[in-house]
Amino acid sequence: MTGSPTHEGPSYGALVDPGFAALTAENRWLRGQLAHRHLLDLAAGVLAAQMRLPTSDAAEHLTALARATGLPVADIAADVVNAVAGGDGPSVTDPTDGALPFGRIFEDRRARRTAAEAETAYTVHEAARTLLSGGLAPFGADSLWLWQRADHGCLFLAGCAGAGAAEAAAWQWIPPAVPEPLRSALAAGTPVWLEEGPAAEHLLPGSSPHGARALLPLFRRGRPVGLALIGWPRPRSLDTTARRALTGVLEVASTVLDTADPARTAVPVLVDVLDALAHPAMLLHMSGTTDEPVVDHLNDEAVAVLGGLPREDRGSLVGHFPLVHADLARMARRAVAAARVQRAARLPTLARPEEPAPLLDVRVLPAGEDRAIALWHTVADPATAAARATARLQSVATFQDSLTGGDTFWSEQAYGVFGMARDEPPVPLLGLRGRVHRDDGDAFTALLRTLTERQTGAQAVLRIVLPGGSVRHVRVAAEPLIAGGTVTGIAGVYQDVSDSRRTEAALTATFDHFTALHHQAETRHQLALQLQRAIVPEVPGLMELPGGLVVAVRYRPATEEYRVGGDWYDVLALPTGKILVAVGDIAGHGIDSVTGMVALRNAQRALAFTGESPRSLMGWLNEVTLRTGGGTTATAVCALYDPEDHGLLWSSAGHLPMMLLREGRARLLDPPKDVLLGAVSSFSYREQRIGLRPGDTLLLYTDGLVERRHDGLDEGLARLATEVERLADRSPERLVDELLTTATGDTDDDTSLVAVRVG
């Protein structure tokens, strides 16, 4: 495309067809005719209303007036419309009666023709150019900006004239909190005239910072629709006549903005930007009738790469890119929906010898609600490829510093590493000292000396203090750039290693924690072992008691870690001559159950010295459990053996039944169905009596000996009876040892076992 780009629509033909210029000229002529016809229709309508004529007769009268005066019919039409609009012009029936000076009439005619052309313009940009050239340039203005009022109070640049594409892009959107003096014009609803230009602290668009400005709020039917800004290249005095004329020229801008399609206003600016690029680019429009975007514009480089534009279906994406149109369409839809840039290293992703050259380094950017811009290269850019390879490494960024007065260059990832905005200037390595944590100052100095004095590569991990005060660990790996024996620059990479440092610190803390837990567990192990030996001492041999009783006891803890649980046993000769035999089991096991077990065992032993019966002992023990157990419960069996009559008087608090081995047969002694210790206050326990014979063996045990996870308790008791009968001829000591060895319990619960044999 040569010359200034034309923005009457998507520009394709000039790139492939010499006849396109003729079509463009014809298009302009047709729109000029449309503006001319629009002005004549307005004037005919005015005459029809004022003279009460049919519209056709009014049009003929207008033509007759032109012939009678020798003036162009457009001038007569402008005079007629101006007379009605201004209220002080020539008469409607004879607009040449000289009521106004000729110069004023000429200016009004020109303004009316300009308004008609602007009102029929294809885009707001074209309307702005028409208003500038036809109505504002005679007053020395060199730029016009038209902002449309958008949602939430924003101002959107709908059109401009006399401004470059870059400046237009910078002023595309103005937020609700608009700067002064734009705010004053909008708030008061009256023009703001800055004949000496804006104040130094107030930035406004225009060709010169000191040029005059005029800010005019635009209304349509009493409703604000936007804001206009007129710019001059230098200060200018604007008297009342000039201000009135300028305001009149821009009256039509309110109509133009109110009827403009916001989606089309930005297209010419985007086209200017794309045409200024040195690599292929295109503008895509997200059509509402199809899922595939439509090509609005291709710049010269894109057309050259594609070998010209197809003669048919010029806006079709598949027509331009038959192999990758689906990929481009998908990226465009994602870019618009997510409002984020979409990237692809190459399209198509797989290379085939028979296919044309791929699109490299493809980027698709959102450009509003229904447009996207696609950019690509035809030859791989080494810098882009290196940056993409670097980006594959987590939180890695490249940098290059010049030490001879040049610039510092950062890859995009570096800004994120240092917590900086993309528009901030990059900081050279030598300038990072103010951001390095004070405790890492020596390491930073050593790094710089190695690079600049020793002229060799170096690396270091430095703590960088971010603008917000947080700290990151950044690895710096750099190489000096040497020319003629002098270091002229530094190149290297930054890597955010904060995560790995945090992981390392967490692992160290976890290791220290586990080490502490190990020491704690070992301490608990030793403490539990001492508690077990102190509270429930192991008796490796036999205990011989008065009355010819022989007793063997064994205790097996629940786990090796704690070495003690909630089980206890006791065999004690009392002053009355009777012998206490007891077994109990507190709910739970481990260190937490020791306290309750100690309290109950000691309480039972002390209460036994009262000489009271087992039922009384059990009742008192229940009260002790309720008041000192902290809500725990326990089962227990308490028996008193009288050597004189060989009688055994016993009571049970929900404990397993004792087992009697007599003459090779084992049977369970069913206990009374009484409640657990610690369950009910003031409970009266019952007791039973059985006579023992010489050779009888009585077994007291806890549930760890018989309970299994998947079997019932009756099955466990039956197995125990079978084992006891099989071992009937064993001594009490061998009996308890072999029963523990072959015990069928698998619940990891504590086990206490007491065997009492009558001699």
ZAMARGU-4260 file (C-alpha; in steps of 0.2 Angstrom, whole numbers, plus 5000, padded with zeros to 4 digits):
<rodrens>
0) 5000/5000/5000 | 5007/5017/4995 | 5003/5034/5002 | 4992/5038/5016 | 4981/5023/5021
5) 4962/5025/5017 | 4950/5020/5031 | 4933/5019/5022 | 4933/5001/5026 | 4945/4986/5025
10) 4959/4990/5013 | 4963/4976/5002 | 4962/4980/4984 | 4976/4993/4982 | 4988/4979/4987
15) 4983/4968/4972 | 4973/4978/4960 | 4977/4994/4951 | 4959/4997/4949 | 4956/4999/4968
20) 4961/5017/4968 | 4948/5021/4955 | 4935/5011/4966 | 4941/5021/4981 | 4939/5038/4972
25) 4922/5032/4966 | 4917/5028/4984 | 4922/5045/4990 | 4912/5053/4976 | 4897/5043/4981
30) 4898/5049/4999 | 4900/5067/4993 | 4885/5065/4983 | 4876/5058/4999 | 4881/5073/5009
35) 4875/5084/4995 | 4859/5075/4994 | 4857/5076/5013 | 4859/5095/5013 | 4847/5097/4999
40) 4834/5086/5008 | 4836/5096/5024 | 4833/5113/5014 | 4818/5105/5005 | 4810/5100/5021
45) 4812/5117/5029 | 4804/5125/5013 | 4790/5113/5013 | 4786/5117/5032 | 4788/5136/5030
50) 4779/5138/5014 | 4766/5123/5016 | 4772/5115/5000 | 4773/5097/4995 | 4791/5091/4997
55) 4793/5089/4978 | 4787/5107/4975 | 4799/5113/4989 | 4814/5105/4980 | 4809/5113/4963
60) 4807/5130/4972 | 4825/5127/4979 | 4832/5124/4961 | 4822/5139/4955 | 4831/5150/4968
65) 4848/5144/4963 | 4844/5148/4945 | 4838/5165/4949 | 4853/5170/4960 | 4866/5161/4950
70) 4872/5153/4966 | 4875/5134/4967 | 4860/5125/4974 | 4871/5118/4989 | 4874/5136/4994
75) 4856/5140/4993 | 4852/5125/5003 | 4865/5129/5016 | 4857/5147/5018 | 4840/5140/5020
80) 4845/5128/5034 | 4856/5141/5042 | 4842/5153/5042 | 4831/5141/5052 | 4846/5135/5063
85) 4853/5152/5067 | 4837/5162/5068 | 4845/5178/5061 | 4850/5174/5043 | 4842/5179/5026
90) 4824/5175/5024 | 4818/5158/5019 | 4809/5164/5003 | 4824/5174/4997 | 4841/5169/5006
95) 4850/5183/4996 | 4841/5198/5003 | 4858/5204/5011 | 4852/5203/5029 | 4870/5196/5033
100) 4887/5202/5027 | 4894/5192/5013 | 4908/5185/5023 | 4897/5179/5037 | 4885/5171/5024
105) 4900/5162/5016 | 4906/5155/5032 | 4889/5149/5037 | 4887/5141/5020 | 4904/5132/5022
110) 4900/5127/5040 | 4883/5119/5034 | 4891/5110/5020 | 4904/5103/5032 | 4891/5098/5044
115) 4882/5088/5031 | 4898/5079/5025 | 4902/5075/5043 | 4885/5069/5047 | 4886/5057/5032
120) 4904/5051/5035 | 4907/5032/5036 | 4917/5033/5052 | 4920/5045/5066 | 4938/5047/5061
125) 4932/5053/5043 | 4919/5065/5051 | 4933/5072/5062 | 4944/5075/5047 | 4930/5083/5038
130) 4926/5095/5053 | 4945/5099/5055 | 4948/5103/5036 | 4931/5111/5032 | 4927/5120/5048
135) 4941/5122/5060 | 4957/5124/5049 | 4951/5141/5044 | 4953/5146/5062 | 4971/5139/5063
140) 4967/5123/5072 | 4978/5108/5067 | 4969/5094/5077 | 4952/5088/5083 | 4949/5074/5096
145) 4931/5067/5098 | 4929/5056/5114 | 4913/5046/5116 | 4905/5043/5133 | 4906/5025/5137
150) 4900/5014/5151 | 4905/5018/5169 | 4909/5036/5164 | 4924/5032/5154 | 4929/5042/5138
155) 4933/5032/5122 | 4942/5040/5108 | 4929/5038/5094 | 4938/5048/5081 | 4952/5061/5079
160) 4961/5071/5065 | 4978/5079/5064 | 4985/5066/5077 | 4997/5052/5074 | 4993/5034/5078
165) 5004/5032/5093 | 4997/5048/5101 | 4979/5042/5097 | 4983/5025/5105 | 4989/5034/5121
170) 4973/5043/5123 | 4961/5029/5117 | 4953/5028/5134 | 4951/5040/5148 | 4945/5033/5165
175) 4931/5041/5175 | 4943/5050/5186 | 4948/5061/5171 | 4962/5074/5173 | 4960/5092/5173
180) 4954/5102/5163 | 4944/5088/5155 | 4935/5086/5172 | 4930/5104/5172 | 4922/5104/5155
185) 4912/5088/5159 | 4907/5093/5176 | 4901/5111/5172 | 4894/5106/5155 | 4902/5122/5147
190) 4917/5125/5135 | 4934/5127/5143 | 4945/5139/5132 | 4964/5138/5135 | 4971/5152/5124
195) 4988/5150/5131 | 4988/5131/5132 | 4986/5120/5147 | 4995/5122/5163 | 5012/5113/5165
200) 5004/5100/5176 | 4990/5097/5165 | 4994/5085/5150 | 4983/5086/5135 | 4985/5079/5118
205) 4990/5091/5104 | 5005/5095/5092 | 5012/5108/5105 | 5012/5108/5124 | 5010/5127/5123
210) 4997/5128/5109 | 4979/5134/5113 | 4966/5121/5117 | 4947/5121/5117 | 4937/5108/5127
215) 4919/5107/5122 | 4906/5095/5130 | 4894/5087/5118 | 4876/5085/5121 | 4862/5076/5111
220) 4844/5079/5117 | 4850/5086/5133 | 4860/5070/5137 | 4880/5071/5137 | 4887/5060/5123
225) 4905/5065/5124 | 4919/5078/5123 | 4928/5087/5109 | 4946/5094/5110 | 4952/5107/5097
230) 4971/5110/5097 | 4981/5123/5089 | 5000/5123/5086 | 5003/5139/5096 | 4994/5151/5108
235) 4979/5160/5100 | 4966/5173/5105 | 4949/5167/5103 | 4936/5181/5104 | 4917/5179/5106
240) 4914/5177/5087 | 4927/5164/5085 | 4921/5154/5100 | 4903/5155/5094 | 4909/5149/5076
245) 4919/5135/5083 | 4905/5129/5094 | 4893/5129/5079 | 4905/5119/5069 | 4905/5105/5082
250) 4887/5104/5085 | 4886/5090/5072 | 4899/5081/5082 | 4886/5077/5095 | 4875/5068/5082
255) 4890/5059/5075 | 4895/5052/5092 | 4877/5048/5097 | 4875/5037/5081 | 4892/5030/5080
260) 4896/5012/5081 | 4909/5010/5095 | 4916/4994/5088 | 4921/5003/5071 | 4929/5019/5078
265) 4945/5011/5083 | 4948/5002/5067 | 4957/5016/5057 | 4970/5019/5072 | 4973/5000/5072
270) 4976/5000/5054 | 4988/5014/5055 | 4998/5005/5068 | 4998/4988/5059 | 5004/4997/5043
275) 5018/5005/5052 | 5025/4988/5058 | 5040/4980/5049 | 5034/4962/5051 | 5017/4953/5045
280) 5001/4958/5055 | 4983/4958/5052 | 4967/4964/5060 | 4953/4951/5064 | 4935/4955/5067
285) 4925/4942/5078 | 4909/4940/5067 | 4893/4937/5076 | 4887/4925/5062 | 4901/4913/5062
290) 4913/4905/5074 | 4928/4910/5062 | 4935/4928/5063 | 4935/4939/5048 | 4950/4947/5041
295) 4948/4966/5042 | 4965/4971/5036 | 4982/4964/5031 | 4998/4976/5031 | 5010/4976/5017
300) 5022/4963/5024 | 5008/4951/5027 | 5002/4953/5009 | 5020/4950/5002 | 5022/4935/5013
305) 5005/4928/5007 | 5009/4931/4988 | 4994/4944/4986 | 4976/4943/4991 | 4964/4930/4985
310) 4952/4938/4972 | 4937/4930/4980 | 4931/4930/4998 | 4945/4943/5003 | 4939/4944/5021
315) 4940/4925/5024 | 4953/4918/5036 | 4953/4901/5028 | 4956/4910/5011 | 4972/4918/5017
320) 4978/4904/5029 | 4970/4887/5023 | 4982/4877/5034 | 4981/4886/5050 | 4965/4896/5050
325) 4958/4885/5064 | 4973/4888/5075 | 4972/4907/5072 | 4953/4907/5075 | 4955/4898/5091
330) 4969/4909/5097 | 4959/4925/5092 | 4943/4919/5102 | 4954/4915/5117 | 4963/4932/5116
335) 4946/4941/5116 | 4938/4931/5129 | 4952/4931/5141 | 4959/4948/5137 | 4976/4941/5136
340) 4989/4938/5123 | 4990/4921/5115 | 5006/4914/5109 | 5012/4900/5098 | 5030/4896/5093
345) 5025/4891/5076 | 5010/4887/5065 | 5007/4874/5059 | 5015/4865/5074 | 5022/4851/5064
350) 5033/4854/5048 | 5030/4845/5032 | 5041/4847/5017 | 5026/4850/5005 | 5018/4864/5015
355) 5023/4882/5013 | 5033/4892/5026 | 5026/4891/5044 | 5021/4906/5054 | 5034/4909/5068
360) 5033/4918/5084 | 5014/4920/5083 | 5005/4932/5095 | 4987/4936/5095 | 4982/4952/5105
365) 4964/4957/5110 | 4959/4974/5103 | 4942/4977/5111 | 4927/4967/5113 | 4926/4959/5095
370) 4943/4962/5087 | 4960/4954/5088 | 4977/4958/5081 | 4988/4944/5074 | 5007/4946/5073
375) 5020/4934/5066 | 5037/4932/5059 | 5043/4922/5043 | 5061/4920/5049 | 5065/4915/5067
380) 5071/4929/5078 | 5087/4923/5088 | 5082/4935/5102 | 5064/4929/5103 | 5070/4910/5102
385) 5083/4913/5116 | 5070/4922/5127 | 5057/4908/5123 | 5071/4895/5128 | 5075/4904/5144
390) 5056/4906/5148 | 5055/4887/5148 | 5066/4888/5164 | 5056/4892/5179 | 5058/4911/5184
395) 5073/4913/5174 | 5077/4930/5165 | 5091/4937/5154 | 5100/4953/5156 | 5113/4963/5147
400) 5122/4979/5154 | 5133/4991/5145 | 5147/4999/5155 | 5151/5012/5141 | 5136/5023/5142
405) 5124/5011/5133 | 5107/5004/5139 | 5102/4990/5150 | 5091/4976/5142 | 5080/4965/5152
410) 5069/4950/5146 | 5051/4951/5150 | 5053/4939/5165 | 5066/4950/5174 | 5052/4963/5178
415) 5043/4949/5188 | 5059/4943/5196 | 5062/4960/5204 | 5043/4964/5206 | 5043/4979/5194
420) 5031/4986/5182 | 5034/4983/5163 | 5035/5001/5160 | 5049/5005/5173 | 5067/5006/5167
425) 5077/4991/5170 | 5091/4992/5183 | 5109/4988/5179 | 5118/4975/5189 | 5129/4988/5196
430) 5114/4998/5202 | 5106/4984/5212 | 5116/4987/5228 | 5101/4998/5235 | 5090/4983/5233
435) 5102/4969/5240 | 5099/4964/5258 | 5112/4972/5269 | 5117/4955/5275 | 5122/4950/5257
440) 5132/4966/5253 | 5149/4957/5255 | 5143/4943/5243 | 5137/4956/5230 | 5153/4966/5231
445) 5163/4949/5228 | 5152/4945/5213 | 5156/4963/5205 | 5174/4962/5208 | 5175/4945/5200
450) 5166/4951/5185 | 5175/4968/5183 | 5192/4965/5191 | 5196/4947/5188 | 5186/4948/5172
455) 5179/4930/5174 | 5161/4923/5176 | 5153/4922/5193 | 5137/4918/5202 | 5129/4921/5218
460) 5112/4920/5227 | 5107/4937/5234 | 5092/4942/5244 | 5083/4956/5235 | 5071/4968/5244
465) 5056/4971/5233 | 5047/4988/5232 | 5034/4981/5244 | 5047/4976/5257 | 5046/4957/5254
470) 5062/4948/5251 | 5066/4936/5236 | 5081/4925/5234 | 5088/4928/5216 | 5103/4919/5209
475) 5114/4930/5198 | 5125/4921/5185 | 5135/4933/5174 | 5149/4934/5162 | 5159/4950/5158
480) 5159/4957/5140 | 5177/4961/5136 | 5184/4971/5122 | 5202/4976/5121 | 5206/4969/5138
485) 5192/4980/5146 | 5176/4975/5153 | 5163/4984/5142 | 5147/4976/5149 | 5140/4962/5158
490) 5128/4948/5152 | 5119/4935/5162 | 5103/4928/5169 | 5093/4931/5185 | 5084/4916/5193
495) 5071/4918/5206 | 5076/4903/5218 | 5064/4909/5232 | 5054/4893/5231 | 5069/4881/5232
500) 5076/4891/5246 | 5059/4890/5255 | 5058/4872/5251 | 5076/4869/5258 | 5072/4879/5274
505) 5056/4869/5276 | 5065/4853/5274 | 5078/4858/5286 | 5065/4863/5299 | 5056/4847/5295
510) 5072/4837/5298 | 5075/4847/5314 | 5057/4843/5319 | 5058/4825/5316 | 5075/4824/5325
515) 5066/4832/5340 | 5052/4820/5339 | 5064/4806/5338 | 5072/4812/5354 | 5055/4815/5362
520) 5050/4798/5357 | 5065/4790/5364 | 5063/4800/5380 | 5045/4794/5381 | 5051/4776/5378
525) 5063/4777/5392 | 5050/4785/5404 | 5037/4772/5399 | 5049/4758/5402 | 5053/4765/5419
530) 5034/4767/5423 | 5030/4749/5418 | 5044/4742/5429 | 5039/4753/5443 | 5020/4751/5442
535) 5018/4734/5434 | 5034/4725/5437 | 5038/4710/5427 | 5040/4694/5437 | 5051/4682/5427
540) 5049/4668/5440 | 5035/4661/5451 | 5027/4669/5466 | 5023/4658/5481 | 5010/4664/5492
545) 5002/4658/5509 | 4990/4644/5507 | 5000/4635/5494 | 4996/4647/5480 | 5009/4648/5465
550) 5006/4663/5454 | 5014/4667/5437 | 5011/4684/5429 | 5015/4692/5412 | 5012/4709/5404
555) 5013/4713/5385 | 5012/4731/5381 | 5002/4737/5366 | 5017/4745/5356 | 5035/4746/5357
560) 5035/4765/5357 | 5026/4767/5374 | 5030/4751/5382 | 5015/4753/5394 | 4996/4754/5393
565) 4980/4754/5403 | 4981/4736/5409 | 4986/4732/5427 | 4987/4717/5438 | 4990/4714/5456
570) 4993/4699/5467 | 4995/4704/5486 | 4994/4695/5503 | 4984/4705/5515 | 4985/4707/5534
575) 4969/4697/5536 | 4977/4682/5528 | 4967/4683/5512 | 4976/4685/5495 | 4970/4699/5483
580) 4971/4694/5465 | 4965/4707/5452 | 4966/4712/5434 | 4960/4729/5426 | 4960/4738/5409
585) 4958/4756/5407 | 4951/4762/5390 | 4965/4766/5378 | 4984/4764/5379 | 5000/4773/5379
590) 5006/4787/5391 | 4989/4796/5392 | 4982/4780/5400 | 4995/4778/5413 | 4989/4791/5425
595) 4972/4783/5426 | 4979/4766/5428 | 4991/4771/5442 | 4977/4779/5452 | 4965/4764/5450
600) 4979/4751/5454 | 4985/4761/5469 | 4968/4764/5475 | 4963/4746/5474 | 4978/4740/5483
605) 4975/4753/5497 | 4957/4749/5499 | 4960/4730/5500 | 4969/4733/5517 | 4952/4738/5524
610) 4947/4719/5524 | 4931/4723/5515 | 4923/4711/5502 | 4926/4712/5483 | 4909/4721/5480
615) 4914/4735/5492 | 4931/4737/5485 | 4923/4738/5467 | 4910/4751/5472 | 4924/4762/5480
620) 4935/4759/5465 | 4920/4765/5454 | 4919/4781/5464 | 4938/4784/5462 | 4936/4782/5443
625) 4922/4794/5442 | 4932/4808/5452 | 4950/4805/5446 | 4948/4797/5429 | 4944/4813/5419
630) 4930/4804/5410 | 4939/4788/5407 | 4931/4770/5410 | 4939/4754/5415 | 4935/4736/5417
635) 4941/4725/5432 | 4939/4709/5441 | 4944/4709/5460 | 4945/4692/5469 | 4949/4687/5487
640) 4956/4670/5490 | 4954/4662/5508 | 4968/4649/5511 | 4958/4642/5526 | 4943/4636/5516
645) 4950/4637/5498 | 4935/4649/5494 | 4937/4662/5481 | 4925/4677/5482 | 4925/4689/5467
650) 4917/4703/5459 | 4918/4710/5441 | 4915/4727/5433 | 4911/4722/5415 | 4927/4712/5413
655) 4930/4696/5404 | 4926/4680/5413 | 4940/4671/5423 | 4944/4654/5416 | 4946/4639/5428
660) 4956/4624/5422 | 4951/4609/5432 | 4957/4591/5429 | 4962/4595/5411 | 4945/4604/5407
665) 4944/4623/5405 | 4928/4633/5408 | 4923/4651/5410 | 4916/4658/5426 | 4902/4669/5421
670) 4903/4685/5430 | 4888/4696/5436 | 4882/4708/5422 | 4888/4723/5431 | 4893/4740/5423
675) 4911/4747/5419 | 4920/4757/5432 | 4917/4776/5429 | 4900/4773/5421 | 4887/4776/5434
680) 4889/4784/5451 | 4884/4774/5468 | 4882/4758/5459 | 4881/4742/5469 | 4891/4728/5462
685) 4888/4710/5466 | 4899/4696/5470 | 4901/4677/5468 | 4910/4663/5477 | 4918/4647/5471
690) 4928/4634/5480 | 4945/4629/5473 | 4953/4612/5474 | 4971/4607/5474 | 4978/4607/5456
695) 4965/4620/5450 | 4972/4634/5439 | 4963/4650/5438 | 4967/4662/5423 | 4964/4681/5424
700) 4967/4691/5408 | 4963/4706/5398 | 4956/4708/5380 | 4972/4709/5371 | 4974/4690/5373
705) 4958/4685/5364 | 4951/4699/5354 | 4952/4698/5335 | 4947/4712/5323 | 4936/4701/5312
710) 4929/4688/5324 | 4917/4688/5339 | 4922/4688/5357 | 4915/4671/5359 | 4926/4663/5346
715) 4941/4671/5354 | 4936/4664/5371 | 4933/4647/5364 | 4950/4647/5356 | 4958/4652/5372
720) 4949/4637/5381 | 4956/4625/5368 | 4974/4631/5370 | 4973/4631/5389 | 4967/4613/5389
725) 4981/4608/5377 | 4993/4616/5389 | 4985/4609/5405 | 5000/4599/5410 | 5012/4614/5410
730) 5018/4623/5425 | 5010/4640/5428 | 5026/4649/5422 | 5027/4639/5405 | 5008/4640/5404
735) 5008/4660/5403 | 5023/4660/5392 | 5016/4648/5379 | 4999/4657/5380 | 5007/4673/5376
740) 5017/4666/5362 | 5001/4657/5354 | 4989/4671/5358 | 4976/4674/5344 | 4973/4692/5348
745) 4977/4704/5334 | 4970/4721/5340 | 4987/4728/5346 | 4980/4730/5363 | 4989/4728/5380
750) 4988/4710/5387 | 4989/4706/5405 | 4989/4687/5411 | 4989/4680/5428 | 4989/4661/5432
755) 4985/4656/5450 | 4987/4637/5454 | 4981/4630/5470 | 4995/4618/5478
</rodrens>
